[in-house]
């Protein structure tokens, strides 16, 4: 990912990226995106873009492994996050889903991850301390709750599933208040051009639709130009 592509991805929302991937692939059918409604701690901040650092947690039940094992795994988790290739995003599956109760993403954990240099978090789990999550570190989560429960790390660096989206460690992820997508490796080289093409073709219909006097005849002409530009 070039600095130019990163900057462009940070400037657009996730639906735009989803559409641009189809432009780059030359067909519809791209399906590496989340399903259902997610919540964002900072819906007005730019999208989160980065290479996934994955992990799995649980919180409903207390861990049954020895405390030393849990502590060592927690330490290994933070080391995994701290050594992420940048830009990076924490992608953490709560295995209690859809009955998650443990708010792993509060003021302390978000501040620690931001301090490591990560750009944000994508999780199907719980977030809290919404007024204290540091700016510039959005959390896209499955729910909001007050307690951390018995939250503990179960796996590090393994494939995870977030709202129907499978994410592997190292995948390039784009996420915002709409949800998230995994950007296929085979479109990365052409994705920036695809975004530009998409935005220019959308302008063909949006510009006349926003002007006074827009009617069906104007729409019909604009839509013909819009369709022509997409073929």
N, C-alpha and C positions, 0 to 999 in steps of 0.2 A: 504494500500500500504506500503510494507516494504521499508526500506532504500535501500536494495539491488535491489529491483524492480525499484525504482525511479532512481537509478544510471544507471541501464541498459536501461531504457526508454530514459533517457537523452543522451545516447550514440548512439542511432540508429535513423534513419529517420522515417518519418511518413508512407511511403510505407511499410517499414519493419514491423512496428506495425500492419498495415492493414493486411498484409499477415499472421503475427503471430497469430492474433486473429482467422483467419480461421483455422490455425493449432490447436489452443487450442479448437476450436469448433468442429473440425474434419469434416468440410464441407465448401464448398464455399457458397457465398450468403450474407456475412456480408455487410451491406449497410449504416452504420452510419458514413458516411464520406461526406466531402464537394464536390460539383460539380463545375466544371469550374476553371478558372485560377485565383489564388490569388497572391498578391504581398507581399514580406517580406522585412522589413526595414533592416534586418541583415541576408541575406541568408547564410552566412558562419558561423553563430553562432549555437550552439547546439539547438536542438528542445526545445520547450516550453512544460512543463508537469505540470499539476496541476488540482485542483478541481475548477470547473467553478464558478465564481461570475457573475451573469447575470444582464443585464439591457437593456433598450431600450432608444434610443435618436432620435431626429429629428432636422433638421436645415434649411430646405427650407423656411419655413414660421415662422414668429415670434409667440411665444406662446400666446395663448388667455387667459390663466389663470392669476389671479393676481400675481404680481411679488413676493409677500410674499410666495405664494404657490410654485412657481418655485424655490425660494431660499431655502426653507425648504426641498424640494425634492432633490435638489442638495446636500445639507448637508447630507441628509439621504443616498444618493448614496455613498458619500465618506466614511461615517461611515460603510456602508455595505462592501465596498472594504477593509477598514482598519482592519475590524474584521474577515477577511477571514481565514478559516483553511488552514494552509500551507502544501504543496505548493499550490499556487493558480494562476489562470489565469483569467483575465478580459475578459468576452465574451459579447460583446455589439453589439446589432442589431441596425442599422440605419433604421428606418421605412420609410425613403425616398427612399430606394433602389427600383429600380436600378438607381435612379436619385439623388444620394447623392452629396451634395456640402459642408457639414460642416466638416472640418478637426478637429475632437475632439482629435485626437492623434498627438499632437505636442510635443515640448520640455517640456513645463510645465506639461501637464497631464501625459506624460510617466514618467517623473522624480518623480512626486508625487506618482504614482502607484508603481514604483520601490521602493520608500522610504517606502511605506506601507509593502513591502516584496513580492509583486506579481512577478511572473516570466515573464509575457508578456501579450500581448493582442491578441485576435482573434475578428475580426469585419468584417462586410460586408461594412463598411463605409470608411471614408477618413482619410489618415494620411498626415502629412507634417513635416517640419523641419528635414528632413532626416539626415542632417549632425549633428544634435544636439540631436537626440534621444540617451539616455544613453546606453552605452554598457551593455550587459547582460540583456537587456529588448527588445526582438524582438517584433515587431508588424506585424501580418499577417492580411492584410487589403484587401478591395475590390478595392481601387483606391488611387491616390495621388492627392492632390489639395492644393491651396494656402490659402483659406479662411475658417474661422470657421462658416460663415453664421450666422444663428440664433440658433445655437446649444443649446439644452436644454434636460434635462433628462425627460423621459415620464413615465417609469416604472422601478421598481427595484425588482430583484429576481424572475422574471417571466420567463417562457420558451421563448427562442429566436430561430430564424432561421438564420443561416449563410450559404449562398450559398447552400441551400437545406438540410443542417444539422440542426436538432433540438437539442438544448442543454438545459438541465434543470439545475437550480442552484444546485451545488454539484456534477454534473457529472465529471468523470475523463476524461480529454482532453489531447490529444497529437497533437501538431501542429508544422509545419515548413514551408519552402518555397513551399512545395507541396500542402498544405492545412491542414485539421484537421480531426481527428476521435474522436468519443466518445468511450471509452473502456467499454465494457459491464461488469457489476459487476460480472457476473458468470464466467468470465475467469481470473479475477485478480490473484487468487491463483496459476493458472497454466501458466500465461502469460510469466513469466521469462524463464521457461523451454521451452515453445513454441518458444520463440525468439532464444534460443540456438539451438534448433532442426532445425529451419528454416535456420539459418546461416550455420550450419554444412552441411545440405543437399545442399544448394546453392553452397557451396565450391566444391562439387563433380563435378559440371559442369563448374564453373568459373576457377578453377585451370588449367585444361587441355586447356580450351579455350584461356587462356592467354599465353600459352607456344608456342614457335616456332614449326612449323610443324603440327599444329592442322589441321585436315582434317575431312571429313565426317565419315570415319571409327572410328576415335578417338571420334568424337562427338557421334556416335551411341552407342559406348560402355559406354561412360560417361553418356549419357542420360538414358540408361538402369539402371545404378546404381542410378541415380538421381530419377527415377520413383520408383524404388524398395524401396528406403529409405522413400518415401512419403506414402507408403501403410501400 
